[in-house]
Structures are given as structure tokens and as C-alpha cells.
Amino acid sequence: FKMVVGEGYRAIFHAEAEENQKELNTLFAKLEKDHSSRKSIDAIFKITRTLKGNALGMGFKPIGVIAHALEDVFAQIRLGNLVIDENIFRELKQGLVVLSALIDGLKTGEKIKYFGAKAKLNVLLNLDEEKRG
């Protein structure tokens, strides 16, 4: 019986995660046109934060880890400590690609490597640390 309940939650999580994925793709497309779009930045931050909490709560650690890394970078962007340029946008976009692959992997069961994406996103935070001294 317990597994049935678990499966139900998993299905709900997966549906929500796919919805988040669609929204993030739309927001990133807007952000690509306007790197300083406050509305897009705030929305991406909120979605990645929610996704992180839900994923970790469900035990989907890889999704939680990448969502958290994206959330951290967008937190610094919101604070004005990090400004999106082409390079930073490319790294963020790559993080989104990995996040999407992990979400798709819930369906396919495919194992996705995500440590590289996490490391690259963390580098953006370290660059930010250096700038602030």
C-alpha cells in the first residue's frame, strides 16, 4: 500500500516538474533576449527554489542539487552581485539543459550525469565571491 501512495506522489511531482520545466524554458527564452529582465529573473528564482524543495523532499537528489545550484546563482543575480553576460547565460542555459534531462529521466529511468553542471554553476558563485573580495 505504501508504494501506491509513493507512486501517486511521484506522479504529482513529475507533473509539476514538467510544468516547471516548460515555464523555465519560456523564461530562459525571454532572458536570452533581455539578460536584465527582472521579471524573468525573479520567476526563475522562485521556480528553481520550489523545484529544489519538492525534489529533495521526494528524494530526487540530482534534480534538487541542480535546481539549488540554479537558485543560488539567480539569488546572486537578484542581489545585483552577478550580472548576466553571454558566458554566464550559456552556463545557466546548460544548467537548465541538465535539469530538463534529469526531469525527463524520471520517466525514462535514464541516469544523467549532473556533477559537471553543478560544478560549473558553483564556479559562477565563486567568480561572484572574487568580485566582492
DSSP file with accessible surface (Angstrom, degrees, kcal/mol):
  #  RESIDUE AA STRUCTURE BP1 BP2  ACC     N-H-->O    O-->H-N    N-H-->O    O-->H-N    TCO  KAPPA ALPHA  PHI   PSI    X-CA   Y-CA   Z-CA
    1    1 A F     >        0   0  201      0, 0.0     4,-1.8     0, 0.0     3,-0.4   0.000 360.0 360.0 360.0 -43.1    0.0    0.0    0.0
    2    2 A K  H  >  +     0   0  183      1,-0.2     4,-2.4     2,-0.2     5,-0.1   0.886 360.0  53.4 -54.5 -42.3    2.8    2.4    0.9
    3    3 A M  H  > S+     0   0  147      1,-0.2     4,-3.0     2,-0.2    -1,-0.2   0.874 103.4  56.8 -64.1 -36.4    4.3    2.1   -2.6
    4    4 A V  H  > S+     0   0  101     -3,-0.4     4,-2.1     2,-0.2    -1,-0.2   0.941 108.6  46.5 -60.1 -46.0    1.0    3.0   -4.2
    5    5 A V  H  X S+     0   0   60     -4,-1.8     4,-2.3     1,-0.2     5,-0.2   0.950 112.6  51.0 -60.3 -47.1    0.9    6.3   -2.1
    6    6 A G  H  X S+     0   0   34     -4,-2.4     4,-2.7     1,-0.2    -2,-0.2   0.910 108.4  51.4 -56.2 -45.4    4.6    6.9   -3.1
    7    7 A E  H  X S+     0   0  106     -4,-3.0     4,-2.5     1,-0.2    -1,-0.2   0.885 108.0  53.0 -60.8 -39.7    3.8    6.3   -6.8
    8    8 A G  H  X S+     0   0   35     -4,-2.1     4,-2.2     2,-0.2    -2,-0.2   0.936 111.2  45.0 -61.3 -47.1    0.9    8.9   -6.5
    9    9 A Y  H  X S+     0   0  138     -4,-2.3     4,-3.2     1,-0.2    -2,-0.2   0.893 111.5  53.7 -63.0 -40.4    3.2   11.5   -5.0
   10   10 A R  H  X S+     0   0   85     -4,-2.7     4,-2.9    -5,-0.2    -2,-0.2   0.918 108.7  48.9 -60.3 -44.0    5.9   10.7   -7.7
   11   11 A A  H  X S+     0   0   62     -4,-2.5     4,-2.5     2,-0.2    -1,-0.2   0.910 113.0  47.3 -63.2 -41.9    3.3   11.2  -10.4
   12   12 A I  H  X S+     0   0   94     -4,-2.2     4,-2.5     2,-0.2     5,-0.2   0.942 113.4  48.2 -64.2 -46.8    2.2   14.5   -8.9
   13   13 A F  H  X S+     0   0    7     -4,-3.2     4,-3.1     1,-0.2    -2,-0.2   0.929 112.0  49.8 -58.4 -45.6    5.9   15.6   -8.5
   14   14 A H  H  X S+     0   0   26     -4,-2.9     4,-2.5     1,-0.2    -1,-0.2   0.917 110.3  49.2 -63.2 -42.6    6.6   14.6  -12.1
   15   15 A A  H  X S+     0   0   57     -4,-2.5     4,-1.9     1,-0.2    -1,-0.2   0.930 114.7  45.4 -61.4 -44.2    3.7   16.5  -13.5
   16   16 A E  H  X S+     0   0   92     -4,-2.5     4,-2.8     2,-0.2    -2,-0.2   0.901 111.7  52.1 -65.5 -41.7    4.7   19.6  -11.5
   17   17 A A  H  X S+     0   0    0     -4,-3.1     4,-2.5     1,-0.2    -2,-0.2   0.900 109.2  49.7 -63.1 -39.8    8.3   19.2  -12.5
   18   18 A E  H  X S+     0   0   50     -4,-2.5     4,-2.1     2,-0.2    -1,-0.2   0.886 110.7  50.3 -66.0 -37.1    7.3   19.0  -16.2
   19   19 A E  H  X S+     0   0   97     -4,-1.9     4,-2.4     2,-0.2    -2,-0.2   0.935 111.3  48.5 -63.4 -46.1    5.2   22.2  -15.8
   20   20 A N  H  X S+     0   0   21     -4,-2.8     4,-3.0     1,-0.2    -2,-0.2   0.899 108.8  54.5 -58.6 -42.2    8.2   23.9  -14.1
   21   21 A Q  H  X S+     0   0   23     -4,-2.5     4,-2.4     2,-0.2    -1,-0.2   0.920 108.4  47.9 -59.9 -45.7   10.4   22.7  -17.0
   22   22 A K  H  X S+     0   0  123     -4,-2.1     4,-2.1     2,-0.2    -1,-0.2   0.932 113.5  47.8 -61.4 -47.0    8.1   24.3  -19.6
   23   23 A E  H  X S+     0   0   83     -4,-2.4     4,-2.8     1,-0.2    -2,-0.2   0.912 111.1  50.8 -61.3 -43.6    7.9   27.6  -17.6
   24   24 A L  H  X S+     0   0    1     -4,-3.0     4,-3.0     1,-0.2     5,-0.2   0.907 108.4  52.1 -62.7 -41.1   11.7   27.7  -17.2
   25   25 A N  H  X S+     0   0   70     -4,-2.4     4,-1.8     2,-0.2    -1,-0.2   0.922 112.3  46.1 -60.1 -43.3   12.2   27.1  -21.0
   26   26 A T  H  X S+     0   0   78     -4,-2.1     4,-1.8     2,-0.2    -2,-0.2   0.932 114.4  47.5 -63.2 -46.3    9.8   30.0  -21.7
   27   27 A L  H  X S+     0   0   20     -4,-2.8     4,-2.6     1,-0.2    -2,-0.2   0.888 110.2  51.7 -65.4 -39.4   11.5   32.3  -19.1
   28   28 A F  H  X S+     0   0    1     -4,-3.0     4,-2.1     2,-0.2    -1,-0.2   0.872 106.4  54.8 -65.9 -34.9   15.0   31.4  -20.4
   29   29 A A  H  X S+     0   0   37     -4,-1.8     4,-1.2    -5,-0.2    -1,-0.2   0.917 111.3  45.0 -63.4 -40.0   13.9   32.3  -23.9
   30   30 A K  H  X S+     0   0  114     -4,-1.8     4,-2.0     1,-0.2    -2,-0.2   0.906 112.4  51.4 -67.8 -40.6   12.8   35.7  -22.6
   31   31 A L  H  < S+     0   0    0     -4,-2.6    -2,-0.2     1,-0.2    -1,-0.2   0.823 103.1  59.3 -67.5 -30.0   16.1   36.1  -20.6
   32   32 A E  H  < S+     0   0  103     -4,-2.1     3,-0.3     1,-0.2    -1,-0.2   0.891 110.0  42.7 -65.9 -36.7   18.1   35.3  -23.7
   33   33 A K  H  < S+     0   0  176     -4,-1.2     2,-0.4     1,-0.3    -2,-0.2   0.836 131.9  22.5 -75.7 -36.7   16.5   38.3  -25.4
   34   34 A D    ><  -     0   0   77     -4,-2.0     3,-2.0    -5,-0.1    -1,-0.3  -0.822  65.4-170.7-137.6  95.3   16.9   40.6  -22.4
   35   35 A H  T 3  S+     0   0   38     -2,-0.4    49,-0.3    -3,-0.3    -4,-0.1   0.659  88.4  51.8 -59.0 -19.2   19.6   39.5  -19.9
   36   36 A S  T 3  S+     0   0   93     47,-0.1     2,-0.8    -5,-0.0    -1,-0.3   0.275  70.4 140.8-105.4  14.1   18.4   42.0  -17.3
   37   37 A S    <>  -     0   0   22     -3,-2.0     4,-2.6     1,-0.2     5,-0.2  -0.392  33.6-166.8 -62.8 102.9   14.7   41.1  -17.3
   38   38 A R  H  > S+     0   0  128     -2,-0.8     4,-2.9     1,-0.2     5,-0.3   0.886  85.3  55.0 -57.7 -41.4   13.8   41.4  -13.6
   39   39 A K  H  > S+     0   0  178      1,-0.2     4,-2.2     2,-0.2    -1,-0.2   0.926 111.1  43.5 -61.5 -45.9   10.5   39.6  -14.1
   40   40 A S  H  > S+     0   0    3      2,-0.2     4,-2.8     1,-0.2     5,-0.2   0.918 113.9  51.0 -65.4 -45.0   12.2   36.5  -15.7
   41   41 A I  H  X S+     0   0    8     -4,-2.6     4,-2.4     1,-0.2    -2,-0.2   0.939 112.7  45.4 -59.8 -48.0   15.0   36.5  -13.1
   42   42 A D  H  X S+     0   0   34     -4,-2.9     4,-2.4     1,-0.2    -1,-0.2   0.913 114.2  48.9 -62.6 -42.5   12.5   36.6  -10.2
   43   43 A A  H  X S+     0   0   31     -4,-2.2     4,-2.5    -5,-0.3    -2,-0.2   0.915 111.3  48.8 -66.2 -42.2   10.3   34.0  -11.8
   44   44 A I  H  X S+     0   0    0     -4,-2.8     4,-2.8     1,-0.2     5,-0.3   0.924 110.7  52.1 -63.4 -42.9   13.2   31.6  -12.5
   45   45 A F  H  X S+     0   0   13     -4,-2.4     4,-2.3    -5,-0.2    -2,-0.2   0.944 111.7  45.8 -57.0 -49.0   14.5   32.1   -8.9
   46   46 A K  H  X S+     0   0  119     -4,-2.4     4,-2.3     1,-0.2    -2,-0.2   0.916 114.1  47.7 -63.9 -42.4   11.0   31.2   -7.5
   47   47 A I  H  X S+     0   0   14     -4,-2.5     4,-2.9     2,-0.2     5,-0.2   0.932 112.8  47.3 -65.8 -45.2   10.6   28.1   -9.7
   48   48 A T  H  X S+     0   0    0     -4,-2.8     4,-2.6     1,-0.2    -1,-0.2   0.898 112.0  51.8 -66.1 -34.3   14.0   26.7   -9.0
   49   49 A R  H  X S+     0   0  133     -4,-2.3     4,-2.2    -5,-0.3    -1,-0.2   0.935 113.1  43.6 -65.4 -46.3   13.5   27.3   -5.3
   50   50 A T  H  X S+     0   0   76     -4,-2.3     4,-2.7     2,-0.2     5,-0.2   0.930 114.1  50.4 -63.6 -45.8   10.2   25.4   -5.3
   51   51 A L  H  X S+     0   0    1     -4,-2.9     4,-2.9     1,-0.2     5,-0.3   0.904 108.8  52.9 -61.2 -41.6   11.5   22.6   -7.5
   52   52 A K  H  X S+     0   0   41     -4,-2.6     4,-2.7    -5,-0.2     5,-0.3   0.957 111.5  45.5 -57.1 -52.2   14.5   22.2   -5.2
   53   53 A G  H  X S+     0   0   39     -4,-2.2     4,-2.3     1,-0.2    -2,-0.2   0.926 116.2  45.0 -60.4 -46.0   12.3   21.8   -2.1
   54   54 A N  H  X S+     0   0   58     -4,-2.7     4,-1.6     2,-0.2    -1,-0.2   0.912 114.3  48.6 -64.8 -43.6    9.9   19.4   -3.8
   55   55 A A  H  X>S+     0   0    0     -4,-2.9     5,-2.9    -5,-0.2     4,-0.6   0.934 114.1  44.7 -64.5 -46.3   12.7   17.3   -5.4
   56   56 A L  H ><5S+     0   0   83     -4,-2.7     3,-0.9    -5,-0.3    -1,-0.2   0.900 111.5  54.4 -66.0 -37.7   14.7   17.0   -2.2
   57   57 A G  H 3<5S+     0   0   71     -4,-2.3    -1,-0.2    -5,-0.3    -2,-0.2   0.832 111.4  45.1 -62.7 -31.7   11.5   16.2   -0.2
   58   58 A M  H 3<5S-     0   0   65     -4,-1.6    -1,-0.3    -5,-0.2    -2,-0.2   0.488 119.0-110.2 -89.4  -7.6   10.7   13.4   -2.7
   59   59 A G  T <<5S+     0   0   60     -3,-0.9     2,-1.4    -4,-0.6    -3,-0.2   0.670  74.9 136.0  85.9  16.6   14.3   12.1   -2.6
   60   60 A F     >< +     0   0   30     -5,-2.9     4,-2.1    -6,-0.2     3,-0.2  -0.617  26.7 172.4 -93.5  75.1   15.1   13.1   -6.2
   61   61 A K  H  >  +     0   0  122     -2,-1.4     4,-3.1     1,-0.2     5,-0.2   0.885  66.7  54.9 -58.3 -46.7   18.5   14.4   -5.1
   62   62 A P  H  > S+     0   0   42      0, 0.0     4,-2.3     0, 0.0     5,-0.3   0.924 111.2  45.6 -56.0 -44.1   20.0   15.2   -8.6
   63   63 A I  H  > S+     0   0    4     -3,-0.2     4,-2.7     1,-0.2     5,-0.2   0.932 114.6  49.4 -62.9 -43.4   17.1   17.4   -9.5
   64   64 A G  H  X S+     0   0    0     -4,-2.1     4,-2.5     1,-0.2    -1,-0.2   0.898 109.9  51.4 -60.7 -41.9   17.3   19.1   -6.1
   65   65 A V  H  X S+     0   0   22     -4,-3.1     4,-2.3     2,-0.2    -1,-0.2   0.927 114.4  40.9 -64.4 -47.3   21.0   19.7   -6.4
   66   66 A I  H  X S+     0   0    0     -4,-2.3     4,-2.6    -5,-0.2     5,-0.2   0.917 115.0  51.1 -70.4 -41.1   20.8   21.3   -9.9
   67   67 A A  H  X S+     0   0    0     -4,-2.7     4,-2.8    -5,-0.3    -2,-0.2   0.924 111.7  49.5 -59.9 -40.7   17.7   23.3   -9.0
   68   68 A H  H  X S+     0   0   74     -4,-2.5     4,-2.8    -5,-0.2    -2,-0.2   0.915 109.3  50.7 -64.9 -42.3   19.5   24.5   -5.9
   69   69 A A  H  X S+     0   0    4     -4,-2.3     4,-2.0     2,-0.2    -1,-0.2   0.923 113.4  45.5 -62.3 -43.2   22.6   25.5   -7.9
   70   70 A L  H  X S+     0   0    0     -4,-2.6     4,-2.8     1,-0.2     5,-0.2   0.931 111.7  52.5 -64.6 -43.2   20.5   27.5  -10.3
   71   71 A E  H  X S+     0   0    9     -4,-2.8     4,-2.3    -5,-0.2    -2,-0.2   0.920 108.3  51.1 -58.0 -45.3   18.6   29.0   -7.4
   72   72 A D  H  X S+     0   0   56     -4,-2.8     4,-1.7     2,-0.2    -1,-0.2   0.903 111.6  46.6 -60.6 -43.5   21.8   30.2   -5.8
   73   73 A V  H  X S+     0   0    0     -4,-2.0     4,-2.1     1,-0.2    -2,-0.2   0.943 113.3  48.2 -66.0 -44.6   23.1   31.8   -8.9
   74   74 A F  H  X S+     0   0    0     -4,-2.8     4,-2.7     1,-0.2    -2,-0.2   0.838 106.1  58.9 -67.3 -28.2   19.8   33.6   -9.6
   75   75 A A  H  X S+     0   0   24     -4,-2.3     4,-1.7    -5,-0.2    -1,-0.2   0.932 108.1  45.6 -61.9 -43.4   19.8   34.7   -5.9
   76   76 A Q  H  <>S+     0   0   35     -4,-1.7     5,-2.2     2,-0.2     6,-1.1   0.862 111.3  52.2 -69.2 -34.9   23.1   36.5   -6.6
   77   77 A I  H ><5S+     0   0   12     -4,-2.1     3,-1.4     4,-0.2    -2,-0.2   0.936 108.7  51.1 -64.8 -42.8   21.8   37.9   -9.8
   78   78 A R  H 3<5S+     0   0   72     -4,-2.7    -2,-0.2     1,-0.3    -1,-0.2   0.853 108.1  52.1 -62.6 -35.5   18.7   39.3   -8.0
   79   79 A L  T 3<5S-     0   0  118     -4,-1.7    -1,-0.3    -5,-0.2    -2,-0.2   0.551 115.7-117.7 -76.7  -8.6   21.0   40.9   -5.4
   80   80 A G  T < 5S+     0   0   54     -3,-1.4    -3,-0.2    -4,-0.4    -2,-0.1   0.607  85.2 116.9  82.0  11.1   22.9   42.6   -8.2
   81   81 A N  S   <S+     0   0   48     -5,-2.2     2,-0.4    -6,-0.2    -4,-0.2   0.655  76.6  38.8 -83.2 -17.9   26.1   40.7   -7.3
   82   82 A L  S    S-     0   0    3     -6,-1.1     2,-0.5    -5,-0.1    -2,-0.3  -1.000  71.3-156.6-136.0 131.8   26.2   38.9  -10.6
   83   83 A V        -     0   0  109     -2,-0.4     2,-0.4    -3,-0.1     5,-0.2  -0.941  24.6-120.0-111.2 130.5   25.3   40.4  -14.0
   84   84 A I        +     0   0   12     -2,-0.5     2,-0.2   -49,-0.3   -49,-0.1  -0.550  40.9 164.8 -72.7 122.1   24.3   38.0  -16.8
   85   85 A D     >  -     0   0   74     -2,-0.4     4,-2.9   -50,-0.0     5,-0.2  -0.645  56.1 -82.8-119.6-174.2   26.5   38.2  -19.8
   86   86 A E  H  > S+     0   0  119     -2,-0.2     4,-2.3     1,-0.2     5,-0.1   0.905 128.5  47.4 -58.1 -44.4   26.8   35.8  -22.8
   87   87 A N  H  > S+     0   0   93      2,-0.2     4,-2.0     1,-0.2    -1,-0.2   0.925 114.3  45.4 -64.8 -46.2   29.1   33.4  -20.9
   88   88 A I  H  > S+     0   0    8      1,-0.2     4,-2.6     2,-0.2     5,-0.2   0.928 112.2  52.0 -64.9 -40.9   27.0   33.3  -17.7
   89   89 A F  H  X S+     0   0    6     -4,-2.9     4,-3.0     1,-0.2     5,-0.2   0.922 107.5  53.2 -61.3 -41.4   23.9   32.9  -19.7
   90   90 A R  H  X S+     0   0  143     -4,-2.3     4,-2.2    -5,-0.2    -1,-0.2   0.915 110.6  46.7 -60.1 -43.5   25.5   29.9  -21.6
   91   91 A E  H  X S+     0   0   54     -4,-2.0     4,-2.1     2,-0.2    -1,-0.2   0.902 113.3  48.7 -64.8 -42.2   26.3   28.3  -18.2
   92   92 A L  H  X S+     0   0    0     -4,-2.6     4,-2.1     2,-0.2    -2,-0.2   0.921 111.0  50.5 -63.0 -42.8   22.8   28.9  -16.9
   93   93 A K  H  X S+     0   0   67     -4,-3.0     4,-2.3     1,-0.2    -2,-0.2   0.897 108.8  51.8 -63.0 -39.9   21.3   27.5  -20.0
   94   94 A Q  H  X S+     0   0   91     -4,-2.2     4,-2.3     2,-0.2    -1,-0.2   0.900 107.4  53.4 -64.1 -38.6   23.5   24.4  -19.8
   95   95 A G  H  X S+     0   0    2     -4,-2.1     4,-2.7     1,-0.2    -2,-0.2   0.912 108.6  49.5 -60.8 -40.5   22.3   24.0  -16.2
   96   96 A L  H  X S+     0   0    3     -4,-2.1     4,-3.0     2,-0.2    -2,-0.2   0.895 107.5  54.2 -65.5 -39.7   18.7   24.1  -17.5
   97   97 A V  H  X S+     0   0   75     -4,-2.3     4,-2.3     2,-0.2    -2,-0.2   0.930 111.7  44.6 -60.0 -44.4   19.5   21.5  -20.1
   98   98 A V  H  X S+     0   0   16     -4,-2.3     4,-2.5     2,-0.2    -2,-0.2   0.926 112.4  51.6 -67.0 -43.4   20.8   19.2  -17.4
   99   99 A L  H  X S+     0   0    1     -4,-2.7     4,-2.3     1,-0.2    -2,-0.2   0.931 111.0  48.6 -58.3 -44.7   17.8   19.9  -15.1
  100  100 A S  H  X S+     0   0   14     -4,-3.0     4,-2.9     1,-0.2    -1,-0.2   0.901 110.0  51.5 -62.2 -41.7   15.5   19.1  -18.0
  101  101 A A  H  X S+     0   0   31     -4,-2.3     4,-2.1     1,-0.2    -1,-0.2   0.893 109.7  50.1 -62.9 -39.5   17.3   15.9  -18.8
  102  102 A L  H  X S+     0   0   14     -4,-2.5     4,-0.6     2,-0.2    -2,-0.2   0.901 111.2  48.2 -65.6 -40.9   17.0   14.9  -15.1
  103  103 A I  H >X S+     0   0    0     -4,-2.3     3,-1.3     1,-0.2     4,-0.5   0.937 112.7  47.9 -65.5 -44.6   13.3   15.6  -15.1
  104  104 A D  H >X S+     0   0   75     -4,-2.9     4,-1.8     1,-0.3     3,-1.4   0.858 102.9  65.3 -61.3 -33.9   12.9   13.6  -18.4
  105  105 A G  H 3X S+     0   0    8     -4,-2.1     4,-2.7     1,-0.3    -1,-0.3   0.706  85.7  70.5 -63.2 -21.1   14.9   10.9  -16.7
  106  106 A L  H << S+     0   0   22     -3,-1.3    -1,-0.3    -4,-0.6    -2,-0.2   0.874 108.0  37.2 -61.5 -35.4   12.1   10.4  -14.1
  107  107 A K  H << S+     0   0  143     -3,-1.4    -2,-0.2    -4,-0.5    -1,-0.2   0.908 125.8  35.7 -80.6 -46.5   10.1    8.9  -17.0
  108  108 A T  H  < S-     0   0   95     -4,-1.8    -2,-0.2     2,-0.1    -3,-0.2   0.676  94.5-132.9 -85.4 -19.8   12.9    7.0  -18.9
  109  109 A G     <  +     0   0   51     -4,-2.7    -3,-0.1     1,-0.3    -4,-0.1   0.517  51.6 155.3  77.5   4.2   14.9    5.9  -15.8
  110  110 A E        -     0   0  127     -6,-0.2     2,-0.5    -5,-0.1    -1,-0.3  -0.406  44.7-126.2 -68.0 136.7   18.0    7.2  -17.6
  111  111 A K        -     0   0  195     -3,-0.1     2,-0.4    -2,-0.1    -1,-0.1  -0.769  26.6-161.4 -86.0 125.8   20.9    8.1  -15.4
  112  112 A I        -     0   0   37     -2,-0.5     2,-0.4   -10,-0.1   -14,-0.0  -0.912  16.9-128.6-111.4 133.6   22.1   11.6  -16.1
  113  113 A K        +     0   0  195     -2,-0.4     4,-0.1     1,-0.1   -11,-0.1  -0.664  38.0 160.1 -77.8 129.4   25.5   13.0  -15.1
  114  114 A Y     >  +     0   0   25     -2,-0.4     4,-2.2     2,-0.1     5,-0.2   0.477  45.8  90.3-130.3  -6.5   25.0   16.3  -13.3
  115  115 A F  H  > S+     0   0  138      1,-0.2     4,-2.8     2,-0.2     5,-0.2   0.885  88.0  54.6 -63.6 -36.3   28.1   16.9  -11.2
  116  116 A G  H  > S+     0   0   51      2,-0.2     4,-2.5     1,-0.2    -1,-0.2   0.928 109.4  46.7 -62.0 -44.4   29.8   18.9  -14.0
  117  117 A A  H  > S+     0   0   13      2,-0.2     4,-2.3     1,-0.2    -1,-0.2   0.906 112.5  50.3 -65.0 -40.9   26.8   21.2  -14.4
  118  118 A K  H  X S+     0   0   73     -4,-2.2     4,-2.6     1,-0.2    -2,-0.2   0.941 111.1  49.2 -62.2 -45.5   26.7   21.7  -10.6
  119  119 A A  H  X S+     0   0   53     -4,-2.8     4,-1.9     1,-0.2    -2,-0.2   0.914 111.0  49.5 -60.5 -43.9   30.4   22.5  -10.5
  120  120 A K  H  X S+     0   0  111     -4,-2.5     4,-1.3     2,-0.2    -1,-0.2   0.888 111.7  48.1 -65.4 -38.8   30.1   25.0  -13.4
  121  121 A L  H  X S+     0   0    1     -4,-2.3     4,-1.2     1,-0.2     3,-0.2   0.904 110.2  52.4 -67.4 -38.3   27.2   26.8  -11.7
  122  122 A N  H  X S+     0   0   44     -4,-2.6     4,-2.0     1,-0.2    -2,-0.2   0.849 101.8  60.6 -65.8 -31.9   29.2   26.9   -8.5
  123  123 A V  H  X S+     0   0   74     -4,-1.9     4,-2.8     1,-0.2    -1,-0.2   0.897  99.2  56.8 -60.6 -38.1   32.1   28.5  -10.4
  124  124 A L  H  X S+     0   0    7     -4,-1.3     4,-1.7     1,-0.2    -1,-0.2   0.894 107.1  48.6 -60.3 -37.4   29.7   31.3  -11.2
  125  125 A L  H  X S+     0   0   26     -4,-1.2     4,-2.2     2,-0.2    -1,-0.2   0.879 110.2  51.2 -70.1 -35.7   29.2   31.8   -7.5
  126  126 A N  H  X S+     0   0   88     -4,-2.0     4,-2.4     2,-0.2    -2,-0.2   0.894 107.0  52.7 -68.9 -37.7   32.9   31.8   -6.9
  127  127 A L  H  X S+     0   0   71     -4,-2.8     4,-2.1     1,-0.2    -1,-0.2   0.924 109.2  51.5 -58.6 -42.0   33.5   34.4   -9.6
  128  128 A D  H  X S+     0   0    0     -4,-1.7     4,-1.9    -5,-0.2    -2,-0.2   0.911 107.0  52.1 -62.0 -43.0   30.9   36.4   -7.7
  129  129 A E  H  X S+     0   0  110     -4,-2.2     4,-1.1     1,-0.2    -1,-0.2   0.918 108.9  51.1 -58.9 -44.9   32.8   35.9   -4.4
  130  130 A E  H  < S+     0   0  142     -4,-2.4     3,-0.4     1,-0.2    -1,-0.2   0.902 107.2  52.9 -62.3 -40.7   36.0   37.1   -6.0
  131  131 A K  H  < S+     0   0  140     -4,-2.1    -1,-0.2     1,-0.2    -2,-0.2   0.883 111.0  46.4 -62.6 -38.1   34.4   40.3   -7.4
  132  132 A R  H  <        0   0  119     -4,-1.9    -1,-0.2    -5,-0.2    -2,-0.2   0.669 360.0 360.0 -79.0 -15.3   33.1   41.1   -3.9
  133  133 A G     <        0   0  100     -4,-1.1    -3,-0.2    -3,-0.4    -2,-0.1   0.896 360.0 360.0  76.1 360.0   36.5   40.4   -2.5
